[in-house]
Amino acid sequence: MDVLKLGPLIIPLSAVLTVLAILAATTTADWLQRRRGIDAGAVLWRMILAGFFAARLVFVLKHHDIYMKAPWSALDIRDGGFELVAGLIVACVVGAELTRRRAELRRPLLASVLAGAAVWIGGLLAAQALAPPQPPMPDVVVRRLDGSELALRSLAGRPLVINLWATWCPPCRREMPAMQAAQEANPDIGFVFVNQGESSVIVRRFLATQQLRLQNVVIDPSGQLAARTGAAGYPTTLFYDANGKLQLRHVGELSEATLREKLATLRP
């Protein structure tokens, strides 16, 4: 399980765990404040904000060549681009500095942080335990835009990115330029764009209107690939290794920077 589906909303599991961890930490701080009269909440929130800012900043600096082309996109955190380790280190440094001369805050602050960490780690372990084993690429036949058939498994033998999308899906449309740039920059990785439930006429018109030069665009009129892979929504991007084993799944829009990060995991 990598997402939580609430009606039409599809929320990444990482976002859900982050919110629950923050709630656990702040609730613990409030409880300790009422019980012992020591309020560590202000320090805790400073740690949280500093950690988030640092995690995003380090990610942006890591991919500065991309964000320099569109600086304002660095503020769009919907792509999930954060450097977790950097954020944790900065949060700990801030907490240590703010409590350096206030020893009475250390224990309640530590207890609050540990409560949040327990929720995060516990949720992550539970999700991993409930997740199915890495499945192989499904034996699905799709159609090229010229009407010929293509078996997806025939593309195995090198890392492969399979993007499930539709022309009516706004996030799908927004991420297409990033997908095109990645396809052109990574000739050692295969990309297949599997349209779900639409005709080749609609897809051709969309590509022409958007002036996209994507290679390996195919159609899956019955949506069998989405059903076989358990796609919760569109876009869903599947990352397979050279042996055809699923390594990563991402539900939702990918930015050029987050896509680069995920592609790096496919290389030895």
C-alpha positions as CSV (number, residue, x, y, z in Angstrom):
1,M,0.0,0.0,0.0
2,D,1.6,3.3,-1.1
3,V,-1.5,5.5,-1.2
4,L,-4.6,6.1,0.8
5,K,-7.8,6.5,-1.2
6,L,-10.6,8.6,0.3
7,G,-13.4,8.9,-2.2
8,P,-12.0,10.9,-5.2
9,L,-8.9,11.9,-3.2
10,I,-5.6,9.9,-3.5
11,I,-3.1,10.7,-0.8
12,P,0.4,9.4,-0.7
13,L,1.2,7.2,2.2
14,S,4.3,9.3,3.1
15,A,2.1,12.4,3.5
16,V,-0.4,10.5,5.7
17,L,2.4,9.2,7.9
18,T,3.9,12.6,8.2
19,V,0.7,14.2,9.3
20,L,0.0,11.4,11.8
21,A,3.6,11.6,13.2
22,I,3.2,15.4,13.7
23,L,-0.2,14.9,15.4
24,A,1.4,12.3,17.7
25,A,4.3,14.5,18.6
26,T,2.3,17.7,19.2
27,T,-0.4,15.8,21.1
28,T,2.2,14.3,23.4
29,A,3.7,17.7,24.0
30,D,0.3,19.2,24.9
31,W,-0.4,16.3,27.3
32,L,2.9,16.7,29.0
33,Q,2.3,20.5,29.3
34,R,-1.0,19.9,31.0
35,R,0.5,17.2,33.3
36,R,3.8,18.8,34.2
37,G,3.4,22.4,33.3
38,I,6.3,22.4,30.9
39,D,5.5,23.5,27.4
40,A,7.9,22.1,24.7
41,G,5.4,22.7,21.9
42,A,7.0,25.9,20.7
43,V,10.4,24.3,20.4
44,L,8.8,21.2,18.7
45,W,7.1,23.3,16.0
46,R,10.3,25.2,15.3
47,M,12.1,21.9,14.8
48,I,9.3,20.7,12.5
49,L,9.3,23.8,10.4
50,A,13.1,24.0,10.2
51,G,13.3,20.3,9.2
52,F,10.8,20.7,6.4
53,F,12.5,23.8,5.1
54,A,15.9,22.2,5.2
55,A,14.7,19.0,3.5
56,R,13.1,20.9,0.7
57,L,16.1,23.3,0.3
58,V,18.6,20.5,0.1
59,F,16.5,18.7,-2.5
60,V,16.2,21.9,-4.6
61,L,19.9,22.6,-4.4
62,K,20.6,19.0,-5.4
63,H,18.6,19.6,-8.6
64,H,19.4,23.3,-9.0
65,D,19.9,22.9,-12.8
66,I,16.2,22.0,-13.1
67,Y,14.8,24.5,-10.7
68,M,16.9,27.3,-12.3
69,K,14.7,27.0,-15.4
70,A,11.6,27.7,-13.3
71,P,12.5,29.1,-9.9
72,W,8.9,29.3,-8.7
73,S,8.5,25.6,-9.1
74,A,10.7,25.1,-6.0
75,L,7.7,26.3,-3.9
76,D,5.5,23.5,-5.3
77,I,6.0,20.7,-2.8
78,R,3.3,18.5,-4.4
79,D,6.1,16.6,-6.1
80,G,7.2,15.2,-2.7
81,G,10.8,16.4,-3.3
82,F,12.5,16.3,0.1
83,E,15.8,15.1,1.5
84,L,14.7,13.3,4.7
85,V,18.1,12.9,6.2
86,A,19.0,16.6,5.8
87,G,15.7,17.5,7.4
88,L,16.2,15.3,10.4
89,I,19.7,16.5,11.0
90,V,18.6,20.2,10.9
91,A,15.6,19.5,13.2
92,C,17.8,17.8,15.8
93,V,20.4,20.6,15.7
94,V,17.6,23.2,16.1
95,G,16.1,21.3,19.0
96,A,19.5,20.8,20.7
97,E,20.3,24.5,20.4
98,L,16.9,25.7,21.6
99,T,17.2,23.5,24.7
100,R,20.8,24.1,25.4
101,R,20.1,26.5,28.2
102,R,16.6,25.1,29.2
103,A,17.3,21.7,30.5
104,E,13.7,21.3,31.8
105,L,12.5,21.1,28.1
106,R,14.7,18.3,27.1
107,R,12.7,15.3,28.5
108,P,9.2,16.4,27.3
109,L,10.7,17.4,23.9
110,L,12.4,14.0,23.6
111,A,9.3,12.2,24.5
112,S,7.3,14.1,21.9
113,V,9.8,13.4,19.2
114,L,9.9,9.7,20.1
115,A,6.1,9.5,19.9
116,G,6.1,11.0,16.4
117,A,9.0,8.7,15.3
118,A,7.1,5.7,16.7
119,V,4.0,6.5,14.7
120,W,6.1,7.1,11.5
121,I,8.2,4.0,11.8
122,G,5.3,1.8,12.9
123,G,3.2,2.9,10.0
124,L,6.0,2.4,7.6
125,L,6.7,-1.1,8.9
126,A,3.0,-2.0,8.8
127,A,2.7,-0.8,5.2
128,Q,5.8,-2.8,4.2
129,A,4.4,-5.9,5.9
130,L,1.1,-5.6,4.2
131,A,2.6,-4.9,0.8
132,P,2.6,-7.7,-1.8
133,P,6.0,-9.0,-3.0
134,Q,7.6,-7.3,-5.9
135,P,5.4,-8.5,-8.8
136,P,6.7,-9.2,-12.3
137,M,5.6,-7.1,-15.2
138,P,2.1,-8.2,-16.1
139,D,1.6,-10.2,-19.3
140,V,-0.5,-7.5,-21.0
141,V,-0.8,-6.8,-24.8
142,V,-1.4,-3.2,-25.7
143,R,-1.8,-1.4,-29.1
144,R,0.5,1.0,-30.8
145,L,-1.1,4.1,-32.4
146,D,-0.9,2.4,-35.8
147,G,-3.0,-0.5,-34.6
148,S,-0.3,-3.1,-34.2
149,E,0.0,-5.1,-31.0
150,L,2.8,-4.9,-28.4
151,A,3.4,-7.3,-25.5
152,L,4.8,-5.3,-22.6
153,R,7.0,-8.1,-21.5
154,S,8.8,-8.0,-24.8
155,L,10.4,-4.7,-23.6
156,A,12.1,-6.4,-20.6
157,G,15.9,-6.6,-20.6
158,R,16.6,-3.1,-19.5
159,P,15.1,-0.8,-16.9
160,L,11.6,0.3,-17.9
161,V,9.2,3.1,-16.9
162,I,5.6,2.5,-17.6
163,N,3.3,5.5,-17.3
164,L,-0.5,5.0,-17.0
165,W,-2.3,8.2,-18.2
166,A,-5.3,9.7,-19.9
167,T,-5.8,12.9,-21.9
168,W,-8.6,14.1,-19.6
169,C,-6.3,13.9,-16.5
170,P,-4.8,17.3,-15.6
171,P,-1.8,15.9,-13.6
172,C,-1.0,13.6,-16.5
173,R,-1.0,16.5,-18.9
174,R,1.2,18.6,-16.6
175,E,3.9,15.9,-16.1
176,M,4.2,15.0,-19.8
177,P,7.0,17.6,-20.6
178,A,9.0,16.2,-17.7
179,M,8.5,12.7,-19.0
180,Q,9.6,13.7,-22.5
181,A,12.7,15.4,-21.1
182,A,13.5,12.2,-19.1
183,Q,13.0,10.0,-22.1
184,E,15.4,12.0,-24.2
185,A,18.0,12.3,-21.5
186,N,18.0,8.6,-20.5
187,P,18.4,6.4,-23.6
188,D,19.4,3.5,-21.5
189,I,16.0,3.4,-19.8
190,G,12.9,2.4,-21.7
191,F,9.7,4.5,-21.4
192,V,6.2,3.4,-22.4
193,F,3.2,5.7,-22.1
194,V,0.1,3.5,-21.8
195,N,-3.1,5.5,-22.4
196,Q,-6.0,4.1,-20.5
197,G,-9.4,3.8,-22.0
198,E,-9.1,6.1,-25.0
199,S,-8.8,5.7,-28.8
200,S,-5.7,6.3,-30.9
201,V,-7.5,9.2,-32.6
202,I,-7.9,11.0,-29.3
203,V,-4.3,10.3,-28.3
204,R,-2.9,11.4,-31.6
205,R,-4.9,14.6,-31.4
206,F,-3.6,15.3,-27.9
207,L,0.0,14.7,-28.8
208,A,-0.3,17.0,-31.8
209,T,-2.0,19.8,-29.8
210,Q,0.5,19.7,-27.0
211,Q,3.4,19.4,-29.5
212,L,4.8,16.4,-27.6
213,R,7.5,14.1,-29.1
214,L,7.0,11.1,-26.9
215,Q,8.2,7.7,-28.1
216,N,6.4,4.4,-27.3
217,V,2.9,5.8,-26.8
218,V,0.4,3.0,-26.8
219,I,-3.3,2.5,-25.9
220,D,-5.0,0.2,-23.6
221,P,-8.7,0.7,-24.4
222,S,-10.1,-1.7,-21.8
223,G,-7.8,-0.4,-19.0
224,Q,-6.5,-3.9,-18.3
225,L,-3.0,-2.7,-17.3
226,A,-4.5,-0.5,-14.6
227,A,-6.6,-3.4,-13.3
228,R,-3.6,-5.8,-13.3
229,T,-1.3,-3.4,-11.5
230,G,-3.9,-2.1,-9.0
231,A,-3.5,1.5,-10.1
232,A,-5.4,3.7,-7.7
233,G,-5.6,6.6,-10.1
234,Y,-3.9,8.5,-12.8
235,P,-1.1,9.2,-13.5
236,T,0.5,6.1,-12.0
237,T,4.1,5.4,-12.9
238,L,5.7,2.0,-12.5
239,F,9.5,1.5,-12.4
240,Y,10.7,-1.9,-13.4
241,D,14.3,-3.2,-13.3
242,A,16.0,-5.0,-16.2
243,N,14.6,-8.3,-14.9
244,G,11.0,-7.0,-15.2
245,K,10.5,-6.7,-11.4
246,L,8.6,-3.8,-10.0
247,Q,10.9,-1.6,-7.9
248,L,8.9,1.6,-7.4
249,R,5.4,2.9,-7.9
250,H,4.4,6.5,-7.9
251,V,0.8,7.6,-7.9
252,G,0.3,11.3,-8.9
253,E,2.2,13.9,-10.8
254,L,6.0,13.7,-11.0
255,S,8.2,16.7,-11.5
256,E,11.4,16.6,-13.5
257,A,13.5,16.5,-10.3
258,T,11.5,13.8,-8.5
259,L,11.5,11.7,-11.7
260,R,15.3,12.0,-11.9
261,E,15.5,10.8,-8.3
262,K,13.4,7.7,-9.0
263,L,15.3,6.9,-12.3
264,A,18.5,6.8,-10.4
265,T,17.2,3.9,-8.3
266,L,16.9,1.8,-11.5
267,R,20.6,1.9,-12.3
268,P,23.0,-0.5,-10.7
